[in-house]
Amino acid sequence: MSFSPNELKAARIRRGFTQKELAKILNITGANYCMKENGVRRLFVSDANDIANALNLSPQEINDIFFAKNINSKDNFYRGESA
């Protein structure tokens, strides 16, 4: 699975949220959310689910954001398995 930080940012902005506001909804720090959105910190499946719910993402948006094609960022999306 690949994650598209730019698509996530665009969806958040379309919904009218700042990173800090969305972080508060997700009950995480603004810095933590910023790192996840920018692909610096791993995004867990549970994070993706929480973000999708908070932003009320459509199935197409979920696909575009969390299952993006042609992106070489396999380490940005983490299921929680040990390496």
DSSP file (Angstrom, degrees, kcal/mol; ACC not computed):
  #  RESIDUE AA STRUCTURE BP1 BP2  ACC     N-H-->O    O-->H-N    N-H-->O    O-->H-N    TCO  KAPPA ALPHA  PHI   PSI    X-CA   Y-CA   Z-CA
    1    1 A M              0   0    0      0, 0.0     2,-0.4     0, 0.0    76,-0.3   0.000 360.0 360.0 360.0 143.6    0.0    0.0    0.0
    2    2 A S        -     0   0    0     66,-0.2    66,-1.1    64,-0.1     2,-0.4  -0.903 360.0-146.1-120.1 150.3    1.2    3.5   -0.7
    3    3 A F        -     0   0    0     70,-0.4    63,-0.2    -2,-0.4    62,-0.1  -0.937   2.6-151.4-118.8 135.4    0.2    6.7    1.0
    4    4 A S     >  -     0   0    0     61,-3.0     4,-1.9    -2,-0.4     3,-0.3  -0.858   8.4-174.0-110.2  98.6   -0.1   10.1   -0.7
    5    5 A P  H  > S+     0   0    0      0, 0.0     4,-2.6     0, 0.0     5,-0.2   0.875  85.9  55.4 -57.0 -38.7    0.7   13.0    1.7
    6    6 A N  H  > S+     0   0    0      1,-0.2     4,-2.3     2,-0.2     5,-0.1   0.891 107.5  48.7 -64.3 -38.6   -0.3   15.6   -0.9
    7    7 A E  H  > S+     0   0    0     -3,-0.3     4,-2.2     2,-0.2    -1,-0.2   0.884 111.2  50.4 -67.6 -38.2   -3.8   14.0   -1.4
    8    8 A L  H  X S+     0   0    0     -4,-1.9     4,-2.5     2,-0.2    -2,-0.2   0.938 111.0  48.4 -64.4 -46.0   -4.3   13.9    2.4
    9    9 A K  H  X S+     0   0    0     -4,-2.6     4,-2.5    28,-0.2    -2,-0.2   0.921 111.3  50.4 -59.4 -44.5   -3.4   17.5    2.8
   10   10 A A  H  X S+     0   0    0     -4,-2.3     4,-2.5     1,-0.2    -1,-0.2   0.902 110.7  48.9 -61.9 -41.8   -5.7   18.5   -0.1
   11   11 A A  H  X S+     0   0    0     -4,-2.2     4,-1.5     2,-0.2    -1,-0.2   0.911 111.2  50.0 -64.7 -42.1   -8.6   16.6    1.5
   12   12 A R  H  <>S+     0   0    0     -4,-2.5     5,-2.1     1,-0.2     4,-0.4   0.926 112.8  46.3 -62.0 -44.7   -8.0   18.2    4.9
   13   13 A I  H ><5S+     0   0    0     -4,-2.5     3,-1.5     1,-0.2    -2,-0.2   0.902 108.1  55.9 -66.2 -41.4   -7.9   21.7    3.4
   14   14 A R  H 3<5S+     0   0    0     -4,-2.5    -1,-0.2     1,-0.3    -2,-0.2   0.836 107.2  51.2 -58.3 -32.0  -11.0   21.0    1.3
   15   15 A R  T 3<5S-     0   0    0     -4,-1.5    -1,-0.3    -5,-0.2    -2,-0.2   0.535 118.3-115.5 -84.1  -6.2  -12.8   20.1    4.6
   16   16 A G  T < 5 +     0   0    0     -3,-1.5     2,-0.4    -4,-0.4    -3,-0.2   0.722  67.4 136.7  83.1  22.1  -11.6   23.4    6.1
   17   17 A F      < -     0   0    0     -5,-2.1    -1,-0.3     4,-0.0     2,-0.2  -0.802  45.1-143.9-103.4 143.3   -9.4   21.9    8.9
   18   18 A T     >  -     0   0    0     -2,-0.4     4,-2.3     1,-0.1     5,-0.2  -0.540  35.0-107.3 -85.5 166.8   -6.0   23.1    9.9
   19   19 A Q  H  > S+     0   0    0      1,-0.2     4,-2.6    -2,-0.2     5,-0.2   0.909 122.1  52.0 -60.1 -40.8   -3.5   20.4   11.0
   20   20 A K  H  > S+     0   0    0      2,-0.2     4,-1.9     1,-0.2    -1,-0.2   0.896 109.0  49.0 -65.1 -41.0   -3.9   21.4   14.6
   21   21 A E  H  > S+     0   0    0      2,-0.2     4,-1.8     1,-0.2    -1,-0.2   0.917 113.5  45.9 -65.7 -43.4   -7.7   21.2   14.4
   22   22 A L  H  X S+     0   0    0     -4,-2.3     4,-2.2     1,-0.2    -2,-0.2   0.899 109.7  55.1 -67.8 -38.7   -7.7   17.8   12.9
   23   23 A A  H  X>S+     0   0    0     -4,-2.6     5,-2.5     1,-0.2     4,-0.6   0.903 106.2  52.1 -58.5 -41.3   -5.1   16.6   15.4
   24   24 A K  H ><5S+     0   0    0     -4,-1.9     3,-0.8     1,-0.2    -1,-0.2   0.912 109.0  49.3 -62.8 -42.2   -7.4   17.7   18.2
   25   25 A I  H 3<5S+     0   0    0     -4,-1.8    -1,-0.2     1,-0.2    -2,-0.2   0.885 113.4  47.1 -62.1 -38.7  -10.2   15.6   16.7
   26   26 A L  H 3<5S-     0   0    0     -4,-2.2    -1,-0.2    -5,-0.1    -2,-0.2   0.515 112.2-123.5 -81.7  -5.3   -7.9   12.7   16.4
   27   27 A N  T <<5S+     0   0    0     -3,-0.8     2,-0.3    -4,-0.6    -3,-0.2   0.892  73.4 112.7  61.9  42.9   -6.7   13.2   20.0
   28   28 A I  S   <S-     0   0    0     -5,-2.5    -1,-0.3    -6,-0.1    -2,-0.1  -0.873  74.0 -86.7-132.1 168.2   -3.0   13.5   19.0
   29   29 A T     >  -     0   0    0     -2,-0.3     4,-2.4     1,-0.1     5,-0.2  -0.366  32.0-119.9 -73.9 156.8   -0.6   16.4   19.1
   30   30 A G  H  > S+     0   0    0      1,-0.2     4,-2.6     2,-0.2     5,-0.2   0.886 115.7  52.7 -60.8 -39.5   -0.4   18.8   16.2
   31   31 A A  H  > S+     0   0    0      2,-0.2     4,-2.2     1,-0.2    -1,-0.2   0.907 108.4  50.1 -64.2 -41.8    3.3   17.9   15.7
   32   32 A N  H  > S+     0   0    0      2,-0.2     4,-2.0     1,-0.2    -2,-0.2   0.936 112.7  46.1 -61.9 -47.4    2.4   14.2   15.6
   33   33 A Y  H  X S+     0   0    0     -4,-2.4     4,-3.2     1,-0.2     5,-0.3   0.925 110.2  54.1 -62.2 -43.7   -0.3   14.8   13.0
   34   34 A C  H  X S+     0   0    0     -4,-2.6     4,-2.1     1,-0.2     6,-0.2   0.912 109.0  48.2 -56.5 -45.1    2.0   17.0   10.9
   35   35 A M  H  <>S+     0   0    0     -4,-2.2     5,-2.2     2,-0.2     6,-1.8   0.879 113.5  47.5 -65.8 -37.3    4.7   14.3   10.8
   36   36 A K  H ><5S+     0   0    0     -4,-2.0     3,-1.4     4,-0.2    -2,-0.2   0.942 112.4  48.6 -67.2 -47.2    2.1   11.7    9.7
   37   37 A E  H 3<5S+     0   0    0     -4,-3.2   -28,-0.2     1,-0.3    -2,-0.2   0.851 113.1  48.1 -62.4 -34.5    0.5   14.0    7.1
   38   38 A N  T 3<5S-     0   0    0     -4,-2.1    -1,-0.3    -5,-0.3    -2,-0.2   0.408 114.8-114.3 -88.5   2.5    4.0   14.8    5.6
   39   39 A G  T < 5S+     0   0    0     -3,-1.4    -3,-0.2    -4,-0.2    -2,-0.1   0.623  86.6 115.1  77.6  11.7    5.1   11.2    5.5
   40   40 A V  S   <S+     0   0    0     -5,-2.2     2,-0.4    -6,-0.2    -4,-0.2   0.875  75.2  43.0 -80.0 -39.8    7.8   11.7    8.2
   41   41 A R  S    S-     0   0    0     -6,-1.8    -2,-0.2    -9,-0.2    -1,-0.1  -0.842 101.5 -96.8-107.3 143.9    6.1    9.4   10.7
   42   42 A R        -     0   0    0     -2,-0.4     2,-0.6     1,-0.1    35,-0.2  -0.269  30.5-138.8 -60.2 141.7    4.6    6.1    9.8
   43   43 A L  E     -a   77   0A   0     33,-2.2    35,-2.6    -7,-0.1     2,-0.1  -0.923  18.5-150.0-105.6 114.8    0.8    6.1    9.2
   44   44 A F  E  >  -a   78   0A   0     -2,-0.6     4,-2.3    33,-0.2    35,-0.2  -0.389  26.2-111.9 -80.6 160.5   -0.9    3.0   10.8
   45   45 A V  H  > S+     0   0    0     33,-0.9     4,-2.3     1,-0.2     5,-0.2   0.893 121.5  54.2 -58.1 -39.9   -4.0    1.4    9.4
   46   46 A S  H  > S+     0   0    0      1,-0.2     4,-2.4     2,-0.2    -1,-0.2   0.863 106.6  51.8 -63.9 -35.0   -5.8    2.6   12.5
   47   47 A D  H  > S+     0   0    0      2,-0.2     4,-2.9     1,-0.2     5,-0.2   0.931 108.7  50.4 -63.7 -45.7   -4.6    6.2   11.8
   48   48 A A  H  X S+     0   0    0     -4,-2.3     4,-2.7     1,-0.2    -2,-0.2   0.910 111.4  48.7 -59.7 -43.0   -5.9    6.0    8.2
   49   49 A N  H  X S+     0   0    0     -4,-2.3     4,-2.3     2,-0.2    -1,-0.2   0.927 112.6  47.4 -62.5 -46.1   -9.3    4.8    9.5
   50   50 A D  H  X S+     0   0    0     -4,-2.4     4,-2.6     2,-0.2    -2,-0.2   0.906 114.3  46.8 -62.8 -42.9   -9.5    7.6   12.1
   51   51 A I  H  X S+     0   0    0     -4,-2.9     4,-2.5     2,-0.2     5,-0.2   0.924 110.8  51.9 -65.9 -44.6   -8.5   10.2    9.6
   52   52 A A  H  X>S+     0   0    0     -4,-2.7     5,-2.3    -5,-0.2     4,-0.5   0.907 113.7  44.6 -58.9 -42.3  -11.0    8.9    7.0
   53   53 A N  H ><5S+     0   0    0     -4,-2.3     3,-0.6     3,-0.2    -2,-0.2   0.923 112.7  50.3 -67.6 -44.4  -13.8    9.0    9.6
   54   54 A A  H 3<5S+     0   0    0     -4,-2.6    -2,-0.2     1,-0.2    -1,-0.2   0.866 118.4  38.6 -63.4 -36.4  -12.8   12.5   10.9
   55   55 A L  H 3<5S-     0   0    0     -4,-2.5    -1,-0.2    -5,-0.2    -2,-0.2   0.466 104.5-129.4 -92.5  -2.0  -12.7   13.9    7.3
   56   56 A N  T <<5 -     0   0    0     -3,-0.6    -3,-0.2    -4,-0.5     2,-0.1   0.944  38.0-166.1  51.8  52.2  -15.7   11.9    6.2
   57   57 A L      < -     0   0    0     -5,-2.3    -1,-0.1    -6,-0.2    -5,-0.0  -0.405  15.4-124.4 -73.4 143.3  -13.8   10.7    3.1
   58   58 A S     >  -     0   0    0     -2,-0.1     4,-2.6     1,-0.1     5,-0.2  -0.392  30.6-104.6 -75.9 161.9  -15.5    9.1    0.2
   59   59 A P  H  > S+     0   0    0      0, 0.0     4,-2.3     0, 0.0     5,-0.1   0.883 123.9  52.3 -56.0 -37.7  -14.4    5.6   -0.9
   60   60 A Q  H  > S+     0   0    0      2,-0.2     4,-2.7     1,-0.2     5,-0.2   0.912 109.2  48.5 -65.3 -41.6  -12.7    7.3   -3.9
   61   61 A E  H  > S+     0   0    0      2,-0.2     4,-2.6     1,-0.2     5,-0.3   0.904 109.8  52.3 -64.9 -40.5  -10.8    9.7   -1.6
   62   62 A I  H  X S+     0   0    0     -4,-2.6     4,-2.7     1,-0.2     5,-0.5   0.936 111.9  46.8 -59.6 -45.6   -9.7    6.9    0.7
   63   63 A N  H  X S+     0   0    0     -4,-2.3     4,-1.7    -5,-0.2    -2,-0.2   0.933 113.5  47.7 -60.7 -47.5   -8.4    5.0   -2.4
   64   64 A D  H  < S+     0   0    0     -4,-2.7    -1,-0.2     2,-0.2    -2,-0.2   0.856 120.9  36.4 -64.0 -36.5   -6.6    8.1   -3.7
   65   65 A I  H  < S+     0   0    0     -4,-2.6   -61,-3.0    -5,-0.2     3,-0.4   0.942 129.3  25.7 -83.2 -51.3   -5.0    9.0   -0.4
   66   66 A F  H  < S+     0   0    0     -4,-2.7    -3,-0.2    -5,-0.3    -2,-0.2   0.561 129.4  37.7 -98.2  -9.6   -4.2    5.6    1.2
   67   67 A F  S  < S+     0   0    0     -4,-1.7    -1,-0.2    -5,-0.5   -64,-0.2  -0.129  80.1 164.7-130.7  36.9   -3.8    3.4   -1.8
   68   68 A A        -     0   0    0    -66,-1.1     3,-0.4    -3,-0.4     2,-0.3  -0.189  30.0-130.1 -59.1 145.3   -2.1    5.8   -4.2
   69   69 A K  S    S+     0   0    0      1,-0.2     3,-0.1    -5,-0.1    -1,-0.1  -0.656  78.3  18.6 -97.9 154.4   -0.5    4.3   -7.3
   70   70 A N  S    S+     0   0    0     -2,-0.3     2,-0.5     1,-0.2    -1,-0.2   0.816  85.9 130.4  60.6  35.7    3.0    4.9   -8.6
   71   71 A I        -     0   0    0     -3,-0.4     2,-1.4   -67,-0.0    -1,-0.2  -0.982  51.5-149.1-120.0 128.2    4.4    6.3   -5.3
   72   72 A N        +     0   0    0     -2,-0.5     3,-0.1     1,-0.2   -70,-0.0  -0.553  65.7 106.9 -94.3  70.9    7.6    4.9   -3.9
   73   73 A S    >   +     0   0    0     -2,-1.4     3,-2.3     1,-0.1   -70,-0.4  -0.189  25.0 145.8-139.6  44.2    6.8    5.4   -0.3
   74   74 A K  G >  S+     0   0    0      1,-0.3     3,-0.8     2,-0.2    -1,-0.1   0.745  71.5  60.0 -58.8 -24.9    6.1    1.9    1.0
   75   75 A D  G 3  S+     0   0    0      1,-0.2    -1,-0.3    -3,-0.1   -32,-0.1   0.561  89.5  72.1 -80.8  -6.9    7.6    2.8    4.4
   76   76 A N  G <  S+     0   0    0     -3,-2.3   -33,-2.2   -34,-0.1     2,-0.5   0.623  91.9  58.7 -84.2 -11.9    5.0    5.5    5.0
   77   77 A F  E <  S-a   43   0A   0     -3,-0.8     2,-0.5    -4,-0.3   -33,-0.2  -0.973  70.3-174.0-123.0 119.6    2.1    3.2    5.6
   78   78 A Y  E     -a   44   0A   0    -35,-2.6   -33,-0.9    -2,-0.5    -3,-0.1  -0.950  22.2-168.7-124.9 124.8    2.5    0.7    8.5
   79   79 A R        -     0   0    0     -2,-0.5    -1,-0.1   -35,-0.2   -33,-0.1   0.660  54.3-105.6 -83.6 -17.6    0.2   -2.2    9.4
   80   80 A G  S    S+     0   0    0      1,-0.3     2,-0.1   -35,-0.0    -2,-0.0   0.440  72.1 139.2 106.7   1.7    2.0   -2.8   12.7
   81   81 A E        -     0   0    0      1,-0.1    -1,-0.3     2,-0.0     2,-0.2  -0.450  56.3-109.4 -75.8 152.3    3.8   -6.0   11.8
   82   82 A S              0   0    0     -2,-0.1    -1,-0.1     1,-0.1     0, 0.0  -0.498 360.0 360.0 -76.7 150.6    7.3   -6.5   13.0
   83   83 A A              0   0    0     -2,-0.2    -1,-0.1     0, 0.0    -2,-0.0   0.463 360.0 360.0 -82.9 360.0   10.1   -6.4   10.5
